[in-house]
Amino acid sequence: MSITYTKVHNRHDMIHKFCQFTLQTPRFQFHDTISIGFIEKGHCLAHVDSIRQLGPNTLVVIPAQYVHWCQPIDPLHWQYQMLFLEPKLMQSATHPMAIKLTTMQSQQLKTYCIA
């Protein structure tokens, strides 16, 4: 089981979270930041704009103060990363989104932005 939080390039307005093999209880929550999640492995049930199953290579954008929850279906095969941004960095994020990425887009995201 592993969850780690790190600041991005010593910035105070971005925090990176890496999580794998972790059981999460589905509970409603919200953050003061914009949450950008990237599902690398496994599937989860997520309540963002509705309840749905999300899988690998999916990018999820959750606006600040938006109530949501997420639960991995199989925690032993679950890995994701989150980037928490201060709302001032992305003013246009007012509605949640789940975006299915291609394998190439996923690799680029891991290489340049999150990993």
A tleap script that builds the chain and sets N, CA, C and O, in Angstrom:
source leaprc.protein.ff14SB
mol = sequence {
  NMET SER ILE THR TYR THR LYS VAL HIE ASN
  ARG HIE ASP MET ILE HIE LYS PHE CYS GLN
  PHE THR LEU GLN THR PRO ARG PHE GLN PHE
  HIE ASP THR ILE SER ILE GLY PHE ILE GLU
  LYS GLY HIE CYS LEU ALA HIE VAL ASP SER
  ILE ARG GLN LEU GLY PRO ASN THR LEU VAL
  VAL ILE PRO ALA GLN TYR VAL HIE TRP CYS
  GLN PRO ILE ASP PRO LEU HIE TRP GLN TYR
  GLN MET LEU PHE LEU GLU PRO LYS LEU MET
  GLN SER ALA THR HIE PRO MET ALA ILE LYS
  LEU THR THR MET GLN SER GLN GLN LEU LYS
  THR TYR CYS ILE CALA
}
set mol.1.N position { 0.830 -1.175 0.000 }
set mol.1.CA position { 0.000 0.000 0.000 }
set mol.1.C position { 0.878 1.243 0.000 }
set mol.1.O position { 1.877 1.307 0.716 }
set mol.2.N position { 0.502 2.222 -0.803 }
set mol.2.CA position { 1.359 3.386 -0.919 }
set mol.2.C position { 0.554 4.615 -1.326 }
set mol.2.O position { -0.197 4.583 -2.301 }
set mol.3.N position { 0.719 5.691 -0.577 }
set mol.3.CA position { 0.220 7.005 -0.961 }
set mol.3.C position { 1.326 7.991 -0.635 }
set mol.3.O position { 1.800 8.042 0.500 }
set mol.4.N position { 1.740 8.777 -1.622 }
set mol.4.CA position { 2.761 9.796 -1.370 }
set mol.4.C position { 2.278 11.134 -1.912 }
set mol.4.O position { 1.608 11.197 -2.944 }
set mol.5.N position { 2.626 12.199 -1.202 }
set mol.5.CA position { 2.319 13.559 -1.615 }
set mol.5.C position { 3.632 14.317 -1.747 }
set mol.5.O position { 4.488 14.229 -0.867 }
set mol.6.N position { 3.799 15.058 -2.833 }
set mol.6.CA position { 4.986 15.887 -3.012 }
set mol.6.C position { 4.590 17.208 -3.659 }
set mol.6.O position { 3.624 17.274 -4.420 }
set mol.7.N position { 5.341 18.249 -3.352 }
set mol.7.CA position { 5.128 19.531 -4.016 }
set mol.7.C position { 5.749 19.450 -5.402 }
set mol.7.O position { 6.769 18.787 -5.593 }
set mol.8.N position { 5.145 20.111 -6.352 }
set mol.8.CA position { 5.624 20.088 -7.727 }
set mol.8.C position { 6.622 21.219 -7.911 }
set mol.8.O position { 6.267 22.394 -7.812 }
set mol.9.N position { 7.876 20.858 -8.179 }
set mol.9.CA position { 8.939 21.829 -8.458 }
set mol.9.C position { 8.978 22.952 -7.425 }
set mol.9.O position { 9.138 24.122 -7.772 }
set mol.10.N position { 8.832 22.587 -6.163 }
set mol.10.CA position { 8.872 23.535 -5.048 }
set mol.10.C position { 7.828 24.645 -5.145 }
set mol.10.O position { 8.020 25.731 -4.598 }
set mol.11.N position { 6.742 24.376 -5.831 }
set mol.11.CA position { 5.661 25.356 -5.929 }
set mol.11.C position { 4.688 25.115 -4.783 }
set mol.11.O position { 4.482 23.976 -4.364 }
set mol.12.N position { 4.100 26.171 -4.287 }
set mol.12.CA position { 3.128 26.047 -3.211 }
set mol.12.C position { 1.710 25.903 -3.736 }
set mol.12.O position { 0.791 25.631 -2.964 }
set mol.13.N position { 1.518 26.082 -5.052 }
set mol.13.CA position { 0.177 26.019 -5.603 }
set mol.13.C position { -0.106 24.714 -6.343 }
set mol.13.O position { -1.147 24.597 -6.989 }
set mol.14.N position { 0.801 23.722 -6.264 }
set mol.14.CA position { 0.606 22.415 -6.891 }
set mol.14.C position { 1.122 21.318 -5.975 }
set mol.14.O position { 2.227 21.411 -5.440 }
set mol.15.N position { 0.317 20.280 -5.798 }
set mol.15.CA position { 0.728 19.115 -5.023 }
set mol.15.C position { 0.435 17.868 -5.855 }
set mol.15.O position { -0.630 17.757 -6.462 }
set mol.16.N position { 1.372 16.943 -5.879 }
set mol.16.CA position { 1.245 15.686 -6.615 }
set mol.16.C position { 0.976 14.553 -5.625 }
set mol.16.O position { 1.639 14.453 -4.593 }
set mol.17.N position { 0.003 13.706 -5.943 }
set mol.17.CA position { -0.313 12.534 -5.122 }
set mol.17.C position { -0.161 11.301 -5.990 }
set mol.17.O position { -0.687 11.249 -7.102 }
set mol.18.N position { 0.560 10.304 -5.483 }
set mol.18.CA position { 0.712 9.019 -6.173 }
set mol.18.C position { 0.136 7.947 -5.252 }
set mol.18.O position { 0.477 7.893 -4.070 }
set mol.19.N position { -0.725 7.107 -5.782 }
set mol.19.CA position { -1.400 6.107 -4.965 }
set mol.19.C position { -1.452 4.779 -5.714 }
set mol.19.O position { -1.786 4.730 -6.898 }
set mol.20.N position { -1.112 3.700 -4.999 }
set mol.20.CA position { -1.246 2.369 -5.591 }
set mol.20.C position { -1.545 1.353 -4.500 }
set mol.20.O position { -1.123 1.509 -3.354 }
set mol.21.N position { -2.275 0.316 -4.869 }
set mol.21.CA position { -2.606 -0.799 -3.987 }
set mol.21.C position { -3.256 -0.338 -2.689 }
set mol.21.O position { -2.953 -0.882 -1.627 }
set mol.22.N position { -4.130 0.638 -2.747 }
set mol.22.CA position { -4.720 1.204 -1.542 }
set mol.22.C position { -6.233 1.059 -1.569 }
set mol.22.O position { -6.887 1.446 -2.538 }
set mol.23.N position { -6.779 0.501 -0.504 }
set mol.23.CA position { -8.222 0.403 -0.355 }
set mol.23.C position { -8.748 1.751 0.101 }
set mol.23.O position { -8.262 2.320 1.079 }
set mol.24.N position { -9.733 2.255 -0.606 }
set mol.24.CA position { -10.339 3.519 -0.246 }
set mol.24.C position { -11.814 3.293 0.015 }
set mol.24.O position { -12.480 2.602 -0.756 }
set mol.25.N position { -12.321 3.852 1.066 }
set mol.25.CA position { -13.742 3.782 1.354 }
set mol.25.C position { -14.429 4.895 0.584 }
set mol.25.O position { -14.002 6.048 0.638 }
set mol.26.N position { -15.497 4.552 -0.135 }
set mol.26.CA position { -16.170 5.621 -0.875 }
set mol.26.C position { -16.860 6.566 0.109 }
set mol.26.O position { -17.810 6.184 0.793 }
set mol.27.N position { -16.382 7.771 0.166 }
set mol.27.CA position { -16.992 8.781 1.020 }
set mol.27.C position { -17.013 10.093 0.256 }
set mol.27.O position { -16.081 10.437 -0.471 }
set mol.28.N position { -18.099 10.805 0.445 }
set mol.28.CA position { -18.177 12.101 -0.216 }
set mol.28.C position { -17.110 13.024 0.353 }
set mol.28.O position { -16.896 13.076 1.564 }
set mol.29.N position { -16.451 13.746 -0.530 }
set mol.29.CA position { -15.388 14.661 -0.138 }
set mol.29.C position { -15.296 15.790 -1.150 }
set mol.29.O position { -15.872 15.712 -2.235 }
set mol.30.N position { -14.583 16.820 -0.795 }
set mol.30.CA position { -14.274 17.889 -1.734 }
set mol.30.C position { -12.925 18.469 -1.327 }
set mol.30.O position { -12.443 18.236 -0.219 }
set mol.31.N position { -12.331 19.218 -2.231 }
set mol.31.CA position { -11.020 19.818 -1.991 }
set mol.31.C position { -11.101 21.306 -2.308 }
set mol.31.O position { -11.930 21.738 -3.109 }
set mol.32.N position { -10.250 22.066 -1.684 }
set mol.32.CA position { -10.169 23.497 -1.982 }
set mol.32.C position { -9.414 23.747 -3.287 }
set mol.32.O position { -9.341 24.878 -3.766 }
set mol.33.N position { -8.863 22.693 -3.846 }
set mol.33.CA position { -8.068 22.785 -5.065 }
set mol.33.C position { -8.784 22.103 -6.222 }
set mol.33.O position { -9.731 21.344 -6.015 }
set mol.34.N position { -8.330 22.378 -7.433 }
set mol.34.CA position { -8.765 21.623 -8.604 }
set mol.34.C position { -7.985 20.315 -8.573 }
set mol.34.O position { -6.772 20.324 -8.365 }
set mol.35.N position { -8.663 19.197 -8.777 }
set mol.35.CA position { -8.022 17.883 -8.752 }
set mol.35.C position { -7.995 17.316 -10.164 }
set mol.35.O position { -9.036 17.172 -10.803 }
set mol.36.N position { -6.812 16.999 -10.641 }
set mol.36.CA position { -6.664 16.363 -11.948 }
set mol.36.C position { -6.098 14.977 -11.692 }
set mol.36.O position { -4.957 14.837 -11.253 }
set mol.37.N position { -6.891 13.963 -11.965 }
set mol.37.CA position { -6.487 12.585 -11.695 }
set mol.37.C position { -6.196 11.833 -12.975 }
set mol.37.O position { -6.796 12.088 -14.019 }
set mol.38.N position { -5.268 10.903 -12.875 }
set mol.38.CA position { -4.917 10.053 -14.013 }
set mol.38.C position { -4.908 8.610 -13.538 }
set mol.38.O position { -4.081 8.235 -12.707 }
set mol.39.N position { -5.815 7.800 -14.057 }
set mol.39.CA position { -5.884 6.386 -13.700 }
set mol.39.C position { -4.912 5.632 -14.594 }
set mol.39.O position { -5.063 5.600 -15.815 }
set mol.40.N position { -3.906 5.022 -13.963 }
set mol.40.CA position { -2.890 4.284 -14.709 }
set mol.40.C position { -3.231 2.809 -14.835 }
set mol.40.O position { -3.087 2.224 -15.908 }
set mol.41.N position { -3.691 2.199 -13.724 }
set mol.41.CA position { -3.984 0.763 -13.708 }
set mol.41.C position { -5.274 0.525 -12.960 }
set mol.41.O position { -5.590 1.235 -12.006 }
set mol.42.N position { -6.016 -0.473 -13.391 }
set mol.42.CA position { -7.216 -0.883 -12.690 }
set mol.42.C position { -8.429 -0.034 -13.030 }
set mol.42.O position { -8.395 0.831 -13.906 }
set mol.43.N position { -9.500 -0.314 -12.303 }
set mol.43.CA position { -10.772 0.365 -12.509 }
set mol.43.C position { -11.314 0.838 -11.169 }
set mol.43.O position { -10.965 0.313 -10.112 }
set mol.44.N position { -12.176 1.841 -11.243 }
set mol.44.CA position { -12.807 2.333 -10.026 }
set mol.44.C position { -14.242 2.714 -10.337 }
set mol.44.O position { -14.608 2.946 -11.489 }
set mol.45.N position { -15.039 2.772 -9.294 }
set mol.45.CA position { -16.347 3.400 -9.382 }
set mol.45.C position { -16.145 4.815 -8.883 }
set mol.45.O position { -15.537 5.027 -7.834 }
set mol.46.N position { -16.646 5.771 -9.617 }
set mol.46.CA position { -16.462 7.166 -9.252 }
set mol.46.C position { -17.786 7.902 -9.349 }
set mol.46.O position { -18.565 7.695 -10.279 }
set mol.47.N position { -18.021 8.753 -8.384 }
set mol.47.CA position { -19.169 9.650 -8.424 }
set mol.47.C position { -18.598 11.045 -8.585 }
set mol.47.O position { -18.178 11.680 -7.618 }
set mol.48.N position { -18.589 11.507 -9.817 }
set mol.48.CA position { -18.104 12.851 -10.099 }
set mol.48.C position { -19.293 13.636 -10.638 }
set mol.48.O position { -19.874 14.440 -9.909 }
set mol.49.N position { -19.664 13.425 -11.878 }
set mol.49.CA position { -20.888 14.031 -12.396 }
set mol.49.C position { -22.036 13.021 -12.382 }
set mol.49.O position { -23.204 13.395 -12.481 }
set mol.50.N position { -21.694 11.748 -12.258 }
set mol.50.CA position { -22.633 10.639 -12.091 }
set mol.50.C position { -21.798 9.464 -11.594 }
set mol.50.O position { -20.572 9.560 -11.535 }
set mol.51.N position { -22.439 8.367 -11.240 }
set mol.51.CA position { -21.677 7.188 -10.832 }
set mol.51.C position { -21.346 6.402 -12.095 }
set mol.51.O position { -22.231 6.054 -12.876 }
set mol.52.N position { -20.076 6.133 -12.278 }
set mol.52.CA position { -19.671 5.342 -13.445 }
set mol.52.C position { -18.355 4.648 -13.171 }
set mol.52.O position { -17.629 4.987 -12.236 }
set mol.53.N position { -18.069 3.674 -14.005 }
set mol.53.CA position { -16.805 2.950 -13.890 }
set mol.53.C position { -15.782 3.617 -14.791 }
set mol.53.O position { -16.047 3.881 -15.964 }
set mol.54.N position { -14.602 3.890 -14.229 }
set mol.54.CA position { -13.506 4.490 -14.987 }
set mol.54.C position { -12.333 3.525 -14.985 }
set mol.54.O position { -12.128 2.796 -14.015 }
set mol.55.N position { -11.559 3.516 -16.069 }
set mol.55.CA position { -10.450 2.580 -16.184 }
set mol.55.C position { -9.157 3.253 -16.584 }
set mol.55.O position { -9.052 4.480 -16.576 }
set mol.56.N position { -8.165 2.436 -16.935 }
set mol.56.CA position { -6.838 2.942 -17.284 }
set mol.56.C position { -6.881 3.984 -18.403 }
set mol.56.O position { -7.763 3.980 -19.261 }
set mol.57.N position { -5.901 4.866 -18.354 }
set mol.57.CA position { -5.748 5.925 -19.359 }
set mol.57.C position { -6.914 6.904 -19.352 }
set mol.57.O position { -7.279 7.452 -20.392 }
set mol.58.N position { -7.494 7.122 -18.177 }
set mol.58.CA position { -8.575 8.093 -18.051 }
set mol.58.C position { -8.088 9.266 -17.218 }
set mol.58.O position { -7.510 9.087 -16.145 }
set mol.59.N position { -8.324 10.441 -17.716 }
set mol.59.CA position { -7.993 11.674 -17.022 }
set mol.59.C position { -9.293 12.243 -16.457 }
set mol.59.O position { -10.287 12.359 -17.175 }
set mol.60.N position { -9.287 12.594 -15.180 }
set mol.60.CA position { -10.478 13.131 -14.521 }
set mol.60.C position { -10.136 14.517 -13.980 }
set mol.60.O position { -9.139 14.686 -13.278 }
set mol.61.N position { -10.961 15.499 -14.308 }
set mol.61.CA position { -10.772 16.857 -13.807 }
set mol.61.C position { -11.959 17.178 -12.901 }
set mol.61.O position { -13.113 17.136 -13.328 }
set mol.62.N position { -11.651 17.503 -11.629 }
set mol.62.CA position { -12.685 17.796 -10.643 }
set mol.62.C position { -12.470 19.222 -10.148 }
set mol.62.O position { -11.421 19.523 -9.577 }
set mol.63.N position { -13.445 20.103 -10.357 }
set mol.63.CA position { -13.290 21.493 -9.912 }
set mol.63.C position { -13.154 21.593 -8.387 }
set mol.63.O position { -13.540 20.679 -7.658 }
set mol.64.N position { -12.610 22.692 -7.928 }
set mol.64.CA position { -12.522 22.956 -6.491 }
set mol.64.C position { -13.932 22.999 -5.906 }
set mol.64.O position { -14.872 23.468 -6.548 }
set mol.65.N position { -14.061 22.504 -4.680 }
set mol.65.CA position { -15.315 22.507 -3.928 }
set mol.65.C position { -16.390 21.589 -4.515 }
set mol.65.O position { -17.547 21.674 -4.105 }
set mol.66.N position { -16.041 20.720 -5.459 }
set mol.66.CA position { -17.011 19.820 -6.075 }
set mol.66.C position { -17.055 18.516 -5.286 }
set mol.66.O position { -16.025 17.861 -5.125 }
set mol.67.N position { -18.215 18.135 -4.799 }
set mol.67.CA position { -18.359 16.933 -3.973 }
set mol.67.C position { -18.285 15.696 -4.872 }
set mol.67.O position { -18.951 15.623 -5.904 }
set mol.68.N position { -17.463 14.726 -4.458 }
set mol.68.CA position { -17.234 13.522 -5.258 }
set mol.68.C position { -16.777 12.379 -4.358 }
set mol.68.O position { -16.504 12.585 -3.176 }
set mol.69.N position { -16.693 11.165 -4.922 }
set mol.69.CA position { -16.040 10.034 -4.260 }
set mol.69.C position { -15.534 9.065 -5.312 }
set mol.69.O position { -15.948 9.100 -6.470 }
set mol.70.N position { -14.621 8.195 -4.876 }
set mol.70.CA position { -14.013 7.212 -5.774 }
set mol.70.C position { -13.664 5.973 -4.964 }
set mol.70.O position { -13.222 6.077 -3.819 }
set mol.71.N position { -13.863 4.791 -5.564 }
set mol.71.CA position { -13.503 3.543 -4.898 }
set mol.71.C position { -12.915 2.574 -5.919 }
set mol.71.O position { -13.563 2.271 -6.921 }
set mol.72.N position { -11.682 2.077 -5.680 }
set mol.72.CA position { -11.111 1.090 -6.604 }
set mol.72.C position { -11.921 -0.198 -6.556 }
set mol.72.O position { -12.415 -0.592 -5.499 }
set mol.73.N position { -12.053 -0.848 -7.702 }
set mol.73.CA position { -12.767 -2.123 -7.761 }
set mol.73.C position { -11.880 -3.234 -7.226 }
set mol.73.O position { -12.347 -4.092 -6.476 }
set mol.74.N position { -10.610 -3.233 -7.600 }
set mol.74.CA position { -9.645 -4.212 -7.102 }
set mol.74.C position { -8.396 -3.458 -6.637 }
set mol.74.O position { -7.537 -3.124 -7.453 }
set mol.75.N position { -8.290 -3.187 -5.334 }
set mol.75.CA position { -7.174 -2.366 -4.831 }
set mol.75.C position { -5.790 -2.926 -5.151 }
set mol.75.O position { -4.825 -2.164 -5.215 }
set mol.76.N position { -5.668 -4.230 -5.352 }
set mol.76.CA position { -4.359 -4.811 -5.655 }
set mol.76.C position { -3.894 -4.500 -7.077 }
set mol.76.O position { -2.717 -4.661 -7.400 }
set mol.77.N position { -4.805 -4.061 -7.909 }
set mol.77.CA position { -4.461 -3.707 -9.289 }
set mol.77.C position { -4.912 -2.281 -9.591 }
set mol.77.O position { -5.469 -2.005 -10.654 }
set mol.78.N position { -4.669 -1.395 -8.657 }
set mol.78.CA position { -5.148 -0.019 -8.749 }
set mol.78.C position { -3.979 0.942 -8.586 }
set mol.78.O position { -3.219 0.851 -7.623 }
set mol.79.N position { -3.842 1.861 -9.530 }
set mol.79.CA position { -2.786 2.868 -9.439 }
set mol.79.C position { -3.264 4.137 -10.122 }
set mol.79.O position { -3.766 4.106 -11.245 }
set mol.80.N position { -3.097 5.260 -9.420 }
set mol.80.CA position { -3.472 6.526 -10.016 }
set mol.80.C position { -2.594 7.649 -9.465 }
set mol.80.O position { -1.905 7.499 -8.456 }
set mol.81.N position { -2.649 8.763 -10.161 }
set mol.81.CA position { -1.919 9.945 -9.741 }
set mol.81.C position { -2.890 11.123 -9.756 }
set mol.81.O position { -3.803 11.177 -10.579 }
set mol.82.N position { -2.683 12.058 -8.840 }
set mol.82.CA position { -3.503 13.261 -8.786 }
set mol.82.C position { -2.585 14.475 -8.746 }
set mol.82.O position { -1.505 14.437 -8.157 }
set mol.83.N position { -3.021 15.515 -9.363 }
set mol.83.CA position { -2.343 16.795 -9.282 }
set mol.83.C position { -3.366 17.776 -8.728 }
set mol.83.O position { -4.427 17.976 -9.319 }
set mol.84.N position { -3.045 18.388 -7.591 }
set mol.84.CA position { -3.933 19.355 -6.963 }
set mol.84.C position { -3.426 20.759 -7.285 }
set mol.84.O position { -2.288 21.103 -6.965 }
set mol.85.N position { -4.271 21.561 -7.915 }
set mol.85.CA position { -3.902 22.909 -8.357 }
set mol.85.C position { -4.742 23.947 -7.639 }
set mol.85.O position { -5.935 23.749 -7.410 }
set mol.86.N position { -4.117 25.041 -7.292 }
set mol.86.CA position { -4.877 26.160 -6.744 }
set mol.86.C position { -5.850 26.633 -7.828 }
set mol.86.O position { -5.472 26.722 -8.996 }
set mol.87.N position { -7.086 26.935 -7.460 }
set mol.87.CA position { -8.092 27.322 -8.465 }
set mol.87.C position { -7.670 28.474 -9.366 }
set mol.87.O position { -8.095 28.530 -10.519 }
set mol.88.N position { -6.846 29.394 -8.873 }
set mol.88.CA position { -6.423 30.533 -9.695 }
set mol.88.C position { -5.619 30.099 -10.923 }
set mol.88.O position { -5.506 30.862 -11.883 }
set mol.89.N position { -5.062 28.888 -10.905 }
set mol.89.CA position { -4.249 28.412 -12.033 }
set mol.89.C position { -5.092 27.923 -13.199 }
set mol.89.O position { -4.592 27.789 -14.316 }
set mol.90.N position { -6.378 27.653 -12.942 }
set mol.90.CA position { -7.226 27.083 -13.987 }
set mol.90.C position { -8.658 27.552 -13.774 }
set mol.90.O position { -9.511 26.775 -13.346 }
set mol.91.N position { -8.918 28.795 -14.066 }
set mol.91.CA position { -10.210 29.416 -13.784 }
set mol.91.C position { -11.375 28.773 -14.533 }
set mol.91.O position { -12.516 28.860 -14.079 }
set mol.92.N position { -11.113 28.135 -15.661 }
set mol.92.CA position { -12.207 27.612 -16.484 }
set mol.92.C position { -12.739 26.265 -16.009 }
set mol.92.O position { -13.717 25.774 -16.572 }
set mol.93.N position { -12.138 25.653 -15.000 }
set mol.93.CA position { -12.601 24.342 -14.534 }
set mol.93.C position { -13.793 24.513 -13.601 }
set mol.93.O position { -13.622 24.664 -12.392 }
set mol.94.N position { -15.001 24.488 -14.163 }
set mol.94.CA position { -16.207 24.648 -13.357 }
set mol.94.C position { -17.079 23.405 -13.350 }
set mol.94.O position { -17.967 23.278 -12.506 }
set mol.95.N position { -16.841 22.487 -14.275 }
set mol.95.CA position { -17.612 21.249 -14.354 }
set mol.95.C position { -16.649 20.073 -14.422 }
set mol.95.O position { -15.583 20.184 -15.028 }
set mol.96.N position { -17.013 18.931 -13.802 }
set mol.96.CA position { -16.128 17.767 -13.859 }
set mol.96.C position { -16.087 17.171 -15.263 }
set mol.96.O position { -17.028 17.304 -16.046 }
set mol.97.N position { -14.972 16.513 -15.553 }
set mol.97.CA position { -14.798 15.859 -16.850 }
set mol.97.C position { -14.056 14.552 -16.655 }
set mol.97.O position { -13.173 14.460 -15.803 }
set mol.98.N position { -14.403 13.548 -17.431 }
set mol.98.CA position { -13.614 12.321 -17.516 }
set mol.98.C position { -13.258 12.160 -18.987 }
set mol.98.O position { -14.140 12.117 -19.845 }
set mol.99.N position { -11.966 12.072 -19.273 }
set mol.99.CA position { -11.483 12.056 -20.650 }
set mol.99.C position { -10.670 10.789 -20.878 }
set mol.99.O position { -9.672 10.561 -20.194 }
set mol.100.N position { -11.086 9.969 -21.827 }
set mol.100.CA position { -10.352 8.761 -22.168 }
set mol.100.C position { -9.197 9.147 -23.077 }
set mol.100.O position { -9.403 9.743 -24.135 }
set mol.101.N position { -7.982 8.808 -22.665 }
set mol.101.CA position { -6.783 9.153 -23.429 }
set mol.101.C position { -6.317 7.972 -24.260 }
set mol.101.O position { -6.590 6.820 -23.922 }
set mol.102.N position { -5.617 8.258 -25.342 }
set mol.102.CA position { -4.970 7.198 -26.105 }
set mol.102.C position { -3.721 6.756 -25.343 }
set mol.102.O position { -3.295 7.432 -24.407 }
set mol.103.N position { -3.149 5.654 -25.730 }
set mol.103.CA position { -1.916 5.183 -25.098 }
set mol.103.C position { -0.814 6.222 -25.246 }
set mol.103.O position { -0.062 6.455 -24.300 }
set mol.104.N position { -0.703 6.849 -26.408 }
set mol.104.CA position { 0.321 7.858 -26.631 }
set mol.104.C position { 0.076 9.071 -25.727 }
set mol.104.O position { 1.019 9.588 -25.128 }
set mol.105.N position { -1.158 9.525 -25.622 }
set mol.105.CA position { -1.463 10.652 -24.743 }
set mol.105.C position { -1.128 10.320 -23.293 }
set mol.105.O position { -0.612 11.165 -22.562 }
set mol.106.N position { -1.420 9.097 -22.880 }
set mol.106.CA position { -1.107 8.669 -21.508 }
set mol.106.C position { 0.386 8.694 -21.256 }
set mol.106.O position { 0.833 9.164 -20.210 }
set mol.107.N position { 1.156 8.197 -22.198 }
set mol.107.CA position { 2.612 8.201 -22.059 }
set mol.107.C position { 3.149 9.624 -21.992 }
set mol.107.O position { 4.028 9.923 -21.183 }
set mol.108.N position { 2.623 10.496 -22.838 }
set mol.108.CA position { 3.056 11.888 -22.821 }
set mol.108.C position { 2.721 12.542 -21.483 }
set mol.108.O position { 3.535 13.282 -20.931 }
set mol.109.N position { 1.541 12.274 -20.969 }
set mol.109.CA position { 1.140 12.838 -19.684 }
set mol.109.C position { 2.069 12.374 -18.577 }
set mol.109.O position { 2.513 13.188 -17.767 }
set mol.110.N position { 2.371 11.087 -18.525 }
set mol.110.CA position { 3.261 10.558 -17.508 }
set mol.110.C position { 4.677 11.132 -17.635 }
set mol.110.O position { 5.339 11.400 -16.632 }
set mol.111.N position { 5.126 11.315 -18.858 }
set mol.111.CA position { 6.476 11.816 -19.100 }
set mol.111.C position { 6.617 13.294 -18.777 }
set mol.111.O position { 7.588 13.705 -18.142 }
set mol.112.N position { 5.653 14.092 -19.213 }
set mol.112.CA position { 5.817 15.537 -19.131 }
set mol.112.C position { 5.151 16.201 -17.938 }
set mol.112.O position { 5.649 17.213 -17.446 }
set mol.113.N position { 4.054 15.666 -17.467 }
set mol.113.CA position { 3.272 16.407 -16.476 }
set mol.113.C position { 3.280 15.812 -15.074 }
set mol.113.O position { 3.504 16.539 -14.106 }
set mol.114.N position { 3.048 14.549 -14.943 }
set mol.114.CA position { 2.775 13.997 -13.622 }
set mol.114.C position { 3.898 13.118 -13.110 }
set mol.114.O position { 4.383 13.330 -11.999 }
set mol.115.N position { 4.314 12.160 -13.873 }
set mol.115.CA position { 5.274 11.167 -13.355 }
set mol.115.C position { 6.635 11.745 -13.117 }
set mol.115.O position { 7.541 11.033 -12.684 }
savepdb mol mol.pdb
quit
